Amino acid sequence: MRDGNVSFEEFVDIAWSAGAGTDPDHIVSREEEEKELRDAFRVFDKHNRGYITASDLRAVLQCLGEDLSEEESK
């Protein structure tokens, strides 16, 4: 994460670390999971800049059930 912004590649790494793709009731290929993550990333990348802010990332992780403090997201 640079300058408080998260690229899509960083977002994927963080999402996988947070448990994305581990739901046994929702088994999909890694390619399909990455497509779903890209779609989720686009929801938060409203200006199509290719990155989201740390506060956007916190919102995404909270949707995934992860509570991340402001300090942890920096």
N, CA, C and O atoms as a GROMACS GRO file, in nm:
protein
  296
    1MET      N    1   0.086  -0.116   0.000
    1MET     CA    2   0.000   0.000   0.000
    1MET      C    3   0.091   0.122   0.000
    1MET      O    4   0.180   0.135   0.083
    2ARG      N    5   0.066   0.210  -0.093
    2ARG     CA    6   0.148   0.331  -0.100
    2ARG      C    7   0.057   0.453  -0.089
    2ARG      O    8  -0.052   0.456  -0.147
    3ASP      N    9   0.101   0.551  -0.017
    3ASP     CA   10   0.026   0.676  -0.003
    3ASP      C   11  -0.118   0.655   0.042
    3ASP      O   12  -0.206   0.734   0.007
    4GLY      N   13  -0.143   0.551   0.119
    4GLY     CA   14  -0.278   0.526   0.166
    4GLY      C   15  -0.371   0.472   0.061
    4GLY      O   16  -0.493   0.467   0.082
    5ASN      N   17  -0.318   0.429  -0.054
    5ASN     CA   18  -0.399   0.375  -0.162
    5ASN      C   19  -0.365   0.228  -0.185
    5ASN      O   20  -0.253   0.185  -0.160
    6VAL      N   21  -0.464   0.152  -0.232
    6VAL     CA   22  -0.449   0.009  -0.254
    6VAL      C   23  -0.478  -0.022  -0.400
    6VAL      O   24  -0.585   0.011  -0.450
    7SER      N   25  -0.382  -0.085  -0.469
    7SER     CA   26  -0.403  -0.126  -0.608
    7SER      C   27  -0.488  -0.253  -0.611
    7SER      O   28  -0.509  -0.315  -0.507
    8PHE      N   29  -0.536  -0.290  -0.729
    8PHE     CA   30  -0.616  -0.412  -0.740
    8PHE      C   31  -0.535  -0.534  -0.697
    8PHE      O   32  -0.587  -0.621  -0.626
    9GLU      N   33  -0.410  -0.542  -0.738
    9GLU     CA   34  -0.326  -0.657  -0.701
    9GLU      C   35  -0.311  -0.668  -0.549
    9GLU      O   36  -0.318  -0.777  -0.493
   10GLU      N   37  -0.290  -0.553  -0.484
   10GLU     CA   38  -0.281  -0.553  -0.338
   10GLU      C   39  -0.415  -0.592  -0.276
   10GLU      O   40  -0.419  -0.664  -0.176
   11PHE      N   41  -0.523  -0.545  -0.336
   11PHE     CA   42  -0.657  -0.577  -0.290
   11PHE      C   43  -0.681  -0.728  -0.294
   11PHE      O   44  -0.736  -0.785  -0.200
   12VAL      N   45  -0.640  -0.792  -0.403
   12VAL     CA   46  -0.657  -0.938  -0.416
   12VAL      C   47  -0.578  -1.010  -0.307
   12VAL      O   48  -0.630  -1.101  -0.243
   13ASP      N   49  -0.454  -0.970  -0.287
   13ASP     CA   50  -0.371  -1.032  -0.182
   13ASP      C   51  -0.436  -1.017  -0.045
   13ASP      O   52  -0.440  -1.112   0.033
   14ILE      N   53  -0.487  -0.899  -0.016
   14ILE     CA   54  -0.551  -0.872   0.113
   14ILE      C   55  -0.680  -0.954   0.126
   14ILE      O   56  -0.706  -1.012   0.232
   15ALA      N   57  -0.758  -0.959   0.019
   15ALA     CA   58  -0.884  -1.034   0.023
   15ALA      C   59  -0.858  -1.182   0.045
   15ALA      O   60  -0.929  -1.246   0.123
   16TRP      N   61  -0.757  -1.238  -0.022
   16TRP     CA   62  -0.723  -1.379  -0.002
   16TRP      C   63  -0.678  -1.402   0.141
   16TRP      O   64  -0.713  -1.502   0.202
   17SER      N   65  -0.600  -1.309   0.196
   17SER     CA   66  -0.553  -1.321   0.334
   17SER      C   67  -0.670  -1.315   0.433
   17SER      O   68  -0.665  -1.375   0.540
   18ALA      N   69  -0.774  -1.240   0.395
   18ALA     CA   70  -0.890  -1.225   0.482
   18ALA      C   71  -0.988  -1.342   0.468
   18ALA      O   72  -1.089  -1.347   0.538
   19GLY      N   73  -0.957  -1.435   0.378
   19GLY     CA   74  -1.041  -1.554   0.367
   19GLY      C   75  -1.128  -1.560   0.244
   19GLY      O   76  -1.212  -1.650   0.235
   20ALA      N   77  -1.112  -1.470   0.150
   20ALA     CA   78  -1.190  -1.477   0.027
   20ALA      C   79  -1.159  -1.610  -0.041
   20ALA      O   80  -1.045  -1.655  -0.043
   21GLY      N   81  -1.262  -1.672  -0.096
   21GLY     CA   82  -1.243  -1.797  -0.168
   21GLY      C   83  -1.239  -1.920  -0.080
   21GLY      O   84  -1.205  -2.029  -0.128
   22THR      N   85  -1.273  -1.907   0.048
   22THR     CA   86  -1.266  -2.022   0.138
   22THR      C   87  -1.403  -2.072   0.183
   22THR      O   88  -1.411  -2.161   0.267
   23ASP      N   89  -1.509  -2.017   0.128
   23ASP     CA   90  -1.644  -2.060   0.166
   23ASP      C   91  -1.675  -2.194   0.098
   23ASP      O   92  -1.686  -2.199  -0.024
   24PRO      N   93  -1.691  -2.302   0.175
   24PRO     CA   94  -1.716  -2.433   0.114
   24PRO      C   95  -1.851  -2.441   0.042
   24PRO      O   96  -1.871  -2.529  -0.041
   25ASP      N   97  -1.943  -2.350   0.074
   25ASP     CA   98  -2.072  -2.347   0.006
   25ASP      C   99  -2.068  -2.266  -0.123
   25ASP      O  100  -2.166  -2.261  -0.197
   26HIS      N  101  -1.955  -2.203  -0.150
   26HIS     CA  102  -1.940  -2.118  -0.269
   26HIS      C  103  -1.806  -2.153  -0.336
   26HIS      O  104  -1.712  -2.074  -0.334
   27ILE      N  105  -1.800  -2.271  -0.394
   27ILE     CA  106  -1.676  -2.318  -0.454
   27ILE      C  107  -1.670  -2.272  -0.600
   27ILE      O  108  -1.754  -2.307  -0.682
   28VAL      N  109  -1.567  -2.191  -0.629
   28VAL     CA  110  -1.544  -2.143  -0.766
   28VAL      C  111  -1.395  -2.152  -0.794
   28VAL      O  112  -1.314  -2.168  -0.703
   29SER      N  113  -1.361  -2.141  -0.921
   29SER     CA  114  -1.219  -2.143  -0.958
   29SER      C  115  -1.152  -2.014  -0.912
   29SER      O  116  -1.220  -1.914  -0.885
   30ARG      N  117  -1.021  -2.017  -0.904
   30ARG     CA  118  -0.947  -1.896  -0.866
   30ARG      C  119  -0.975  -1.785  -0.968
   30ARG      O  120  -0.984  -1.668  -0.932
   31GLU      N  121  -0.989  -1.823  -1.095
   31GLU     CA  122  -1.018  -1.724  -1.200
   31GLU      C  123  -1.154  -1.657  -1.174
   31GLU      O  124  -1.166  -1.535  -1.186
   32GLU      N  125  -1.254  -1.737  -1.140
   32GLU     CA  126  -1.387  -1.683  -1.111
   32GLU      C  127  -1.384  -1.597  -0.984
   32GLU      O  128  -1.448  -1.492  -0.978
   33GLU      N  129  -1.309  -1.643  -0.884
   33GLU     CA  130  -1.297  -1.566  -0.760
   33GLU      C  131  -1.231  -1.432  -0.788
   33GLU      O  132  -1.273  -1.329  -0.733
   34GLU      N  133  -1.127  -1.432  -0.872
   34GLU     CA  134  -1.060  -1.306  -0.905
   34GLU      C  135  -1.154  -1.213  -0.980
   34GLU      O  136  -1.150  -1.092  -0.960
   35LYS      N  137  -1.239  -1.268  -1.068
   35LYS     CA  138  -1.338  -1.186  -1.139
   35LYS      C  139  -1.434  -1.123  -1.039
   35LYS      O  140  -1.468  -1.005  -1.050
   36GLU      N  141  -1.478  -1.202  -0.940
   36GLU     CA  142  -1.568  -1.148  -0.838
   36GLU      C  143  -1.498  -1.039  -0.757
   36GLU      O  144  -1.560  -0.938  -0.722
   37LEU      N  145  -1.370  -1.060  -0.726
   37LEU     CA  146  -1.295  -0.957  -0.653
   37LEU      C  147  -1.278  -0.832  -0.737
   37LEU      O  148  -1.286  -0.720  -0.686
   38ARG      N  149  -1.253  -0.849  -0.868
   38ARG     CA  150  -1.239  -0.733  -0.957
   38ARG      C  151  -1.370  -0.655  -0.959
   38ARG      O  152  -1.370  -0.532  -0.954
   39ASP      N  153  -1.482  -0.727  -0.968
   39ASP     CA  154  -1.613  -0.660  -0.965
   39ASP      C  155  -1.633  -0.584  -0.834
   39ASP      O  156  -1.682  -0.471  -0.834
   40ALA      N  157  -1.593  -0.646  -0.723
   40ALA     CA  158  -1.604  -0.579  -0.592
   40ALA      C  159  -1.514  -0.457  -0.588
   40ALA      O  160  -1.553  -0.352  -0.537
   41PHE      N  161  -1.392  -0.471  -0.640
   41PHE     CA  162  -1.297  -0.359  -0.642
   41PHE      C  163  -1.354  -0.242  -0.721
   41PHE      O  164  -1.342  -0.127  -0.679
   42ARG      N  165  -1.417  -0.271  -0.833
   42ARG     CA  166  -1.474  -0.165  -0.918
   42ARG      C  167  -1.585  -0.088  -0.846
   42ARG      O  168  -1.605   0.031  -0.870
   43VAL      N  169  -1.657  -0.157  -0.758
   43VAL     CA  170  -1.762  -0.090  -0.681
   43VAL      C  171  -1.702   0.023  -0.598
   43VAL      O  172  -1.761   0.130  -0.585
   44PHE      N  173  -1.584  -0.003  -0.541
   44PHE     CA  174  -1.520   0.096  -0.455
   44PHE      C  175  -1.430   0.193  -0.532
   44PHE      O  176  -1.403   0.303  -0.484
   45ASP      N  177  -1.385   0.154  -0.650
   45ASP     CA  178  -1.302   0.241  -0.735
   45ASP      C  179  -1.394   0.322  -0.826
   45ASP      O  180  -1.396   0.305  -0.948
   46LYS      N  181  -1.471   0.409  -0.763
   46LYS     CA  182  -1.576   0.483  -0.833
   46LYS      C  183  -1.525   0.572  -0.946
   46LYS      O  184  -1.598   0.598  -1.042
   47HIS      N  185  -1.400   0.618  -0.935
   47HIS     CA  186  -1.345   0.708  -1.037
   47HIS      C  187  -1.256   0.634  -1.136
   47HIS      O  188  -1.189   0.696  -1.219
   48ASN      N  189  -1.257   0.499  -1.129
   48ASN     CA  190  -1.180   0.416  -1.221
   48ASN      C  191  -1.033   0.457  -1.228
   48ASN      O  192  -0.975   0.467  -1.336
   49ARG      N  193  -0.974   0.479  -1.110
   49ARG     CA  194  -0.835   0.522  -1.102
   49ARG      C  195  -0.738   0.404  -1.090
   49ARG      O  196  -0.617   0.422  -1.105
   50GLY      N  197  -0.791   0.285  -1.064
   50GLY     CA  198  -0.704   0.169  -1.049
   50GLY      C  199  -0.657   0.148  -0.907
   50GLY      O  200  -0.574   0.060  -0.882
   51TYR      N  201  -0.708   0.225  -0.814
   51TYR     CA  202  -0.676   0.207  -0.673
   51TYR      C  203  -0.793   0.254  -0.589
   51TYR      O  204  -0.878   0.330  -0.635
   52ILE      N  205  -0.794   0.208  -0.464
   52ILE     CA  206  -0.894   0.255  -0.369
   52ILE      C  207  -0.820   0.308  -0.247
   52ILE      O  208  -0.703   0.278  -0.226
   53THR      N  209  -0.889   0.387  -0.167
   53THR     CA  210  -0.826   0.445  -0.048
   53THR      C  211  -0.829   0.346   0.068
   53THR      O  212  -0.901   0.246   0.064
   54ALA      N  213  -0.751   0.374   0.169
   54ALA     CA  214  -0.747   0.289   0.288
   54ALA      C  215  -0.885   0.281   0.352
   54ALA      O  216  -0.924   0.175   0.401
   55SER      N  217  -0.959   0.391   0.354
   55SER     CA  218  -1.093   0.388   0.414
   55SER      C  219  -1.187   0.300   0.331
   55SER      O  220  -1.273   0.232   0.386
   56ASP      N  221  -1.171   0.302   0.198
   56ASP     CA  222  -1.248   0.213   0.113
   56ASP      C  223  -1.214   0.067   0.145
   56ASP      O  224  -1.302  -0.018   0.151
   57LEU      N  225  -1.085   0.040   0.164
   57LEU     CA  226  -1.040  -0.095   0.197
   57LEU      C  227  -1.102  -0.143   0.328
   57LEU      O  228  -1.147  -0.257   0.337
   58ARG      N  229  -1.105  -0.056   0.428
   58ARG     CA  230  -1.168  -0.092   0.555
   58ARG      C  231  -1.314  -0.133   0.533
   58ARG      O  232  -1.361  -0.230   0.591
   59ALA      N  233  -1.384  -0.058   0.448
   59ALA     CA  234  -1.525  -0.090   0.420
   59ALA      C  235  -1.537  -0.227   0.353
   59ALA      O  236  -1.627  -0.304   0.386
   60VAL      N  237  -1.447  -0.256   0.258
   60VAL     CA  238  -1.449  -0.386   0.190
   60VAL      C  239  -1.425  -0.498   0.290
   60VAL      O  240  -1.498  -0.597   0.291
   61LEU      N  241  -1.324  -0.483   0.374
   61LEU     CA  242  -1.291  -0.588   0.471
   61LEU      C  243  -1.402  -0.607   0.573
   61LEU      O  244  -1.426  -0.719   0.618
   62GLN      N  245  -1.470  -0.499   0.610
   62GLN     CA  246  -1.582  -0.512   0.702
   62GLN      C  247  -1.693  -0.593   0.636
   62GLN      O  248  -1.762  -0.671   0.703
   63CYS      N  249  -1.712  -0.575   0.506
   63CYS     CA  250  -1.811  -0.655   0.433
   63CYS      C  251  -1.773  -0.802   0.434
   63CYS      O  252  -1.860  -0.890   0.432
   64LEU      N  253  -1.643  -0.830   0.438
   64LEU     CA  254  -1.593  -0.968   0.444
   64LEU      C  255  -1.589  -1.021   0.587
   64LEU      O  256  -1.547  -1.135   0.610
   65GLY      N  257  -1.632  -0.938   0.683
   65GLY     CA  258  -1.635  -0.981   0.822
   65GLY      C  259  -1.507  -0.954   0.899
   65GLY      O  260  -1.491  -1.004   1.010
   66GLU      N  261  -1.418  -0.876   0.842
   66GLU     CA  262  -1.292  -0.842   0.908
   66GLU      C  263  -1.301  -0.700   0.961
   66GLU      O  264  -1.334  -0.607   0.886
   67ASP      N  265  -1.271  -0.682   1.088
   67ASP     CA  266  -1.264  -0.547   1.144
   67ASP      C  267  -1.120  -0.502   1.143
   67ASP      O  268  -1.033  -0.566   1.203
   68LEU      N  269  -1.094  -0.392   1.075
   68LEU     CA  270  -0.958  -0.341   1.059
   68LEU      C  271  -0.956  -0.199   1.113
   68LEU      O  272  -1.035  -0.115   1.071
   69SER      N  273  -0.867  -0.173   1.205
   69SER     CA  274  -0.856  -0.038   1.260
   69SER      C  275  -0.793   0.054   1.157
   69SER      O  276  -0.737   0.008   1.058
   70GLU      N  277  -0.804   0.184   1.182
   70GLU     CA  278  -0.743   0.281   1.091
   70GLU      C  279  -0.593   0.258   1.082
   70GLU      O  280  -0.535   0.266   0.974
   71GLU      N  281  -0.531   0.229   1.196
   71GLU     CA  282  -0.386   0.207   1.199
   71GLU      C  283  -0.347   0.083   1.119
   71GLU      O  284  -0.247   0.085   1.047
   72GLU      N  285  -0.424  -0.025   1.130
   72GLU     CA  286  -0.394  -0.149   1.057
   72GLU      C  287  -0.408  -0.131   0.906
   72GLU      O  288  -0.340  -0.200   0.830
   73SER      N  289  -0.494  -0.041   0.863
   73SER     CA  290  -0.517  -0.024   0.720
   73SER      C  291  -0.416   0.067   0.654
   73SER      O  292  -0.422   0.089   0.534
   74LYS      N  293  -0.321   0.121   0.731
   74LYS     CA  294  -0.220   0.210   0.674
   74LYS      C  295  -0.098   0.134   0.634
   74LYS      O  296  -0.002   0.194   0.584
   0.00000   0.00000   0.00000
